[in-house]
């Protein structure tokens, strides 16, 4: 038994007992392994790479889960990231256990505290015991049933890296002539990847940019990025990005929904998904063309119709000609109808075409339809996002985060999914998680652009870092001029000029929920919610639950108004009328702000006592 402050840790049953309150909480296997590694390295900084190697056997695809484990441990210890008493974040490095541990072998053994000042022999004994405990827990984790693992036991058993990462770094650092191609051989399979490096067309006199493309054996693009390349530090950053991307590619789980296709069509389908994820008119048009080719050969492959429909709908957003946009939306509808005609009971088609009826309050039926689509097609980003959105609407932010984290294993290069995970983390007030996602998005992106920049602005607001916020939003406005009006509203709110903020919000094409909430525009928000409900949409409910951010001067108005709004009779009436209260009670799970102590300041009156 291990003691940390007034908490008793039992690695055997993965429990943590609060000896003051008597409350006992069970930890997930990975979370317990993370805690034991922190205990083993008590007082030292445990870097992210060490967690990855020890707990996840070097799998980059699950690195997002480390922040989730740390977040869960903080909940157990009632700890705060901003003012830590137990676990401290060491920015850009890892984590550190701030408290000393006590080991109780048996009730008859006298309590002994092992610190750096204790006798070397005792410390060594403690360290050995901790190493043994971590090893035992790791063996236990590695041999869990398949439905509790990120990878099969066969995959976990094979610890050999599938390519030489140091060789990749050395080759990139030593590149002299462009264009050049590096061939990455797979140690475990016969296939290989080609890294093509050439000068980027947009290179200017004062900077050197390279265009990097990773292609498979058939020459299909699997990743593309533009990177600065005019210093050793920038080359090293590029090399490390490439290694991380290659690890993700090699460790991605195969999507079960495409196993019925030939190997060649599988590669084309995956390439189309990559293009859809990268957005942009050119990418979307190429994806639509590829999917049309797949449908020509396999007219029974429903997912090709679904993905083609989604690509067409995304393409419509790029059209300023309303007539052209309308044509694309008609085509979207026809493609879904084709898919429905081919397979009326197809889980993905049923979920996408499901008509949610706010008058029937069919939450359970809707959830089951969404869950069935994810079970059938775990690599389908729209399927995963729709289910995660449903959980956000219910206030289950933690559940949404875990869902997205799990399914990133199937599509680890998805910028859309990593961006969405950052949004979920922002709803949770998980600063570290959102910040890390910004780094991942930067590494995966074709350029270090809008997706990562918008997340970084949100992180600066969550931290209350005014100087970082000002600098980041300048860069964001350069990339996205329409953000300028958004920034002006925030300035007016910070200056407590609410009348001016409200005036500007009313001039926007659409009512921004979060800005309106910060400005105290409750009547306008209720009107928006009711209008959307009249159209059968509950999309505003995740905004009603709000962003459970820590207090900061940048968001003080928002946090206060969010609680006022949730406590209003109108919002309680909506939850009652739509069956939200009944659903929470029947499932014995209330929104996160009702359950977790760190959200105490966001807890409304309707939460059960």
N, C-alpha and C positions, 0 to 999 in steps of 0.2 A: 504494500500500500504506500502511496506517495502523497505527501501533504504539501500544498502550496497555500500559504496564508490560512484562511478558514475553509479551504476546499480539500476534500479527500478524493484522490484519484485511484481508481481500481482498473488497471489495464486488462485484467482477466475478462471482465464483463463490459469494458469500455464505459464505465460510469464515472460521473463526477458528483460528489455529494457536498452540498453547502452545509457545513456543520452548525452554522448559526440558525438557518431556517429549517434544516432537515430535508430540503428539496434535493431530489436526485435527478440528474439528466443523463441520458444515454448519448454517446458520441458516435458518429459514423466512423467506420474503420480508418479511413484516410485522415479524418480530423484527429483521432487519437494518435495516429502515427506522427502527425505534425507536432502535436503537443509533446509527445515523448522525445522527439528530436530536439525540441526547444529545451526540455528539461535536461537532456543529456549534455547539451552545450550551454548550460545555465550561465547567464551573464555575457555570453559571447554573441556576436552577430552571426546568425545562420543565413547564408545567402540563398537566393531563390534557386540557383543551380543545384545547391546541395539538397534542398527539399525535393527538387525534381529527380535527382539521381537516387535518393534514398527511398522516398515514398512512392514516386511514380515511375521509377526505373528509367528516367531520362526522357519520358514522353512529353514533347513540347505541346502536344495537342491538349493536354489537360492542365497546363500551367495556369489558366484562368481559375481553376478550381482551388489553387492555393489561397487566393484572396478570400474565397468563400469559406475555406476551413478556418482561416484567421478570424473572419467575421463571426463564425459560429462560436469559436472559443471566447471571443470578447463578450458575446451574449451570455455564455455560461458564467463567466467571471464578472459580469456586470461592469465591463471595462469600456473605456472610451478611447477611440483612436486619437482624438484631439488632445486628450489629457490622460495618457495611459498610466495605469498603475501595475499592470501585469505584462502586457505585450506591447513593445514599442516598434513602430515602423522606422526602419532606417532607409530613407529615401534612395531609390534606385539600387538598393543592395539586397535587403532582406528584412529579417525580424529578430528581435532580441527579447528574451525573457528577463524581466526586471526584478523578479522576486526569487528568493532562494527556496530550494526544495528540501523536503525532509523525507527520509525513507524509513518506513516502518515494516520490518520483516515479519514480526509476529507481535501479538499483544504483550508478550513478556519481555520483548527487547526494549531497552531504554532508548528514548528518542535521541537521535543524533542528527545534527545538521551538518551538511557537507558544503563548505564554501571554499574559496581559494585560499583561506587562511588555515584551513584544517590540515591535519597531518597528511603527508603525501600518500601514505599507505591507505588511509581511510578514503581519501578522494579517489584513488585508483580503483579501490573496490567498488565504490559507488558508480564510477564511470563504467566499469565492466558490467555491473548489474544493469545499468541503463542501456548499454549496447545490446545486452542479451534480451532485454525487454523489447527494444525496438526491433531486433531481429525476429523475435517470436511474433510480434504484431505484424511485421511485414510478411512473414510466411503465411499468417492467417489471412491477411488481405489478398495475397497473391493467389490463394486457393479458394476464394469465395465463389459461390455459384455465379454463373454467367450473367444473370440478371442484376447482379450487384457490382459488376466490374465495368470498367471502361473498355477493356480488351479481354479477349479470351485467354485462358491459362496458357495455351500454346504460344500466343504472342508474348505474354509476360515472361514465359520461360526463356525465350530467346532474347538475351540481353545485348547481343552484338549489334552495334550500330550499322545501319544498312549502307552507309557510305562514309568516306574519310573526311570528316568536317574540317580537320586541320589542313588537309590537302586543298580543300576548296578555298580556305582563307589564304593559304600560301599562293595559290594560282591567281586569285584576284589581286592580291597585293603586288604580284610580280608582272602583271600585264603591262606590256609596253606598246605593242602594235594593235591598232584597231582597224577593222573589225577582227575579233577573235572568237573562237568557240571552245568552251571547256566541256568535256564529256564526263559526266558523273555516272560511274558504274555502280550498280546495285550489287552488294555482296551476297544478298540472299536470293535475288532473282536474276533472270537473264536480261531484263530490260535496262535501259539507261535513260538519262535525261541530258539534254544539250543546253548549255548556257551560252547564249549568243550575246556578245557585248560589242556595241558600236557607238559611234558618236551620235548624240541626239541632235535632231534637226534644229531645236530651239537654242542650242548652245550659243552664248554671247561671248564677247571679247573678254569679259571680266570673270567668267566662270566656265568650268569644263563639266558638261553633263554627258552621261552615257545612257543609252537606251539598252536595257537588259531584257532579254526574252528567254524564258525557259520553255523548251518544246520537248515533246515525247518522241518515241521512235518513229512515229508516223508524221512528225513535223507539226503536230497540233499544238497550239499555244496553251500552256497551263498556267503561266504567270508572266506578267510584263510590268516593268517599272522603270522610271527615270530617276537617276541618282546623281548627286554631285560627286566629282571624281578628281578634284584638283589639289588634294592634300592627302597625306598618309592617314590622318584621322578620318577623313571622309571615305577613303577607300576601305578602311577597317569597318566603319559603320555599314557600308554597302556589303562587305563580305559577311558580316554577322547577320544582316538581314537575310542574305541568301541562304546561309546555313539554317536559320530558323524556318524559312519557307520550305527548304528541302526536307527538313525533319517533319514538318506538317504534311507535306505531300506523301512521304514514305510511310507515315504512320496513320494516315486517314483510313477509316473503316469503309469498306465497300458498301455502297447503297443497295440494299436487298431488292428494291423495286426495279433495278435494271438487269437483274441476273438472267432474265429471259431473253435479253438481246445478245447478239454476237459480240465478240470482243471489239471489233471495229466500230460497231454502232454504239457500244458503251462509251468508247473514247470520244466519239462525236457528240454524244448526249452530254457527257461531262464538260466538254469544251463549250457547248451551248449554254450550260448552266453558269459557267465562269463568265461568259460574255454578258449574260443577263445580270449577273451580280455586279459587273463593272459599270453597267448603265451606259448612257450616251447613245445617240442615234446610230452611229456606225456599228457599235457593238450589238445593239438590239436588232438591227436589220440583219447582221450576219447570223445571229442566233436564230432568228425566225427562218432564214434560208436553210440553216442546218437542220432544224426541226422539221421543216417541210420535207426535206430529203429523207429523214428517218421515217416519217409518216408514209411516204411513197413506198418504202420497202416493208414497213411493218404498220399497216393501217389499224392493227388491233392494239398497238401500244398506246394506251390511254394517256400516260404521263407526258408523251410528246405533244398531244393536243393541249393538255393543261398548261405545260410550260410555254408553248407557243402563244396561248391566250394571254398569259401573264406578261410575256414579252411585248405583245401587241398593246396591252393596256399601258405598260410603262412607256412605250413609244408615243402614245397619245399625249403624254404630259409635255413632250418636247415640241408639240405643234401649236403654233399661235393661230393658225387658220382653224376656226371653230368647226367649219364644215369637214375638214380633214380629220380633226379630232373625233367628230361624231362618227365618221366612217370607220375609224379604228375601233371605237367602242362597240359599234355594231358587229364588227368582225370578231372582237373579243367574245361577245355574247354567242355568236354562231359557233365558234370553236368549242366553247363549253357545252353547247347543245349537242354538238357532234360527239364529244366525249361521253355525254350522258346517254346518247342513243346507242353508242357502242357497248357501254357497260353501266346500266342504270344503278347498280349497287356498288360501283367502285367507291371505296371510302374517301378518296381525295376529292372526287367530283361531287359526292354528296356533301362533304364538308364545305367546299367552296360555294356550292349553289344552295346551301341550307338557308331557309328563310326563318330568321329569328323573329318570334312573335312576342312583342312586349306585353300584349294583352293576356297571353297564356302563361307568362313567366316560366318558360320551359328551359331553365338554366341547365338542369341535369341532362336533358336530351341533347341540348346544344353541346355541352361539354363532351358527352360520349361520342358525338359525331366528329368533333375535333380530335379527340384522343385516338379514334380509330384511324384517322388520316395520318397521324404522326406515327402510329405503330406500323402502318403499311409502308409509308415513305418517309423514313427518318431523315433523309437528306433533302427533303422538300422544304425549302426555306419558308415559303408562304404557309405551309401546314404548321410548322413549328411556331412561327410568329403569330398566327391566328390563335393557337391554343395559349401561348404566352400572353397575348393581348387579353384573352378571356380571363386569365388569372389576375392580370392587372386591374381589370374592371371590378373584380371581386375584392381587391385589396390584398391579394396573395402575392406580394412582390417577391418574397423569398422563393416561393414555388415557381414563379416565372423564371427567375434567375437560374435555378437548378435545371429547369427544363432546357433552356437555351445552352447552358454549359455542356450538358450531356450530348446534345445533338450537334454541337460544333465538331465533335469527333468525326462526323460523316462529311462535313464540308468546312474544314478548318481554314480555308483561304477566303471564306465569305466575308467581305467587308460589310455587307448588309447585316449579317448576323452579329458580327463583332460590334458594329455601331448600335444595333438594337440592344445587345447586352449592356453596352455603356448606358443606354437610356434606362434600362431596368435598374442598373446599379445607382443611377442618379435618383430614381424614385425612392430607392432604399436609403439614400444618403451615404452610400458606400463610396467614399472619396477615393480610396486606394484602388478599388475595383475599376471605377470609371477611368482613373488616370492610367492604369495599366492597359485598358482597352484602347486608349488613345495611342499608346506606344505600339500596340499590335497593329492597329489600323494604319499607322504611319509605315510600318515595315511591309505591310501587305499591299498598300496602295500603289497605283501607277505613279502618283506623285504625293507629296506630303501635303494634301489639300484639305478641302472643306470638311470632310467627315471628321478627321482628327481635330481640326481647329475648333469646330463647334463643341466637341466633347471637352477640349481643354478650357474653353471659356466657361462651360458649365462647372468644371472642377474648380476653377478659380473663384467662381461665385459661391460654391459650396464651402470652400476654405475661408471665404471672406478676405481673399488676397486682392485688394483693390488695385495695386500697381500691376500685378500680373494680368488681372482682368482687363485693364485699360490697354495694355500692350497687345494682348491676344485678340481683342475685339478689333483693333486697328487692322491687323492682318486679315481677320475674318471679313471685314467690310471691303477690303481690296479684292478678295476672292468672290464675294457675294454682296454686291451693292445694295440689294433689297434689305440686308440686315441693318442698314443705316437707320431706318425708321424704328426698328426694334430697339436699337441702342439708345436712340433719343428718348424713347419712352422710359427706359430704365433710368436714364439720367434724371428725368423729371421726378420719378418716384424717389430716387436717392436724395434729391433736393427737397423732398416733401411737397413738391408742387403737383399735388394730385389732380387738380382741375386741368392743368395743362396735359398731364399724362392721359387723363380720360378723353380729352378733346382729340389727341393724336390717335388713341386707340380706336375711336369711332370713325376715323378717316381711313383705317386699314380696310382692305378688301374683305377680310374675314376677321371675326372677333377672336383675338388670341386669348385663350382661356387663362393661361398663367399670368399674362400681363394684366388682364382685367381683374383677376383675383388680387394681384398685388395692389391694384389701384382701388380696390373695394367696390367694384361694379357688380354687386350681387344681383340686382334686378336683371341686368343685361345677361348675366350668366344663366340665370334661371330660364330666361326666355330662350336662350340658345339650347339648353338641355331639353326643354319641352319640345322645341322644333325638331330636334334630332330624334327624340322619342316618337314623335308623330310619324317620322319616316322609318321607324323600326330600328333605330340605331342607338346602342348604349355606349357609343365611343367616348362620351364625356365622363364616364364614371371613373376611369383611371385618374382623370384630372380632379374629380371631386375628392378622391382619396388623397391626392396630392403627392408632392415630393417630400419625403420624410427627412429633409436635410437638417443638419445641425444649425443652431442659431448663428447668424452672422449679420453684420450690419448691411451687407448687400441684399439679404433676403429676409430681414426682420419683418417687413410689412407683409410679405407673402406668407410667412409662417403663421403670424397672428391671424391674418384674414382667412387662411385655410382652415384653422380650427373654428373660427367664428362661423364659417360657411357650413362646415360639417355639423355644427351644433344647432343650426337653424331648423325651425319646424318644417320648412319647405323640403330640405334635404332628407330629414327623417321620414317625412311623408312619402317622398319618392321611393326610398328604400323599402318602406312598408308596402306601398302599392305594387311595386314590381316583384315582391317576394324575396327581396335580398335578405331581409332579416330571417325569413323562414329557411332560406338556403343555408345561411351561416349556421343556424341552430341545428338543422338536420345533419349537416356534415361535421358538426362539432368543431368548426374552425372559423374563427372570426378574422377580420383583417389584421395584418401584421401590427398595426399601431395599437390594437387591442391586446396583443399577446406578448410583445417583446418590450422589455423594460427600457431599452434605449430610445423608444418612441413615446415615452411617457408624456412629453410636452405636446405631442400631436394627438393624444387620446381624447376622443369626443365623449359626450355624456351617454351615448347609446351603447357603448361597450359594456359588457357584463362585468359586474364588480367581482 
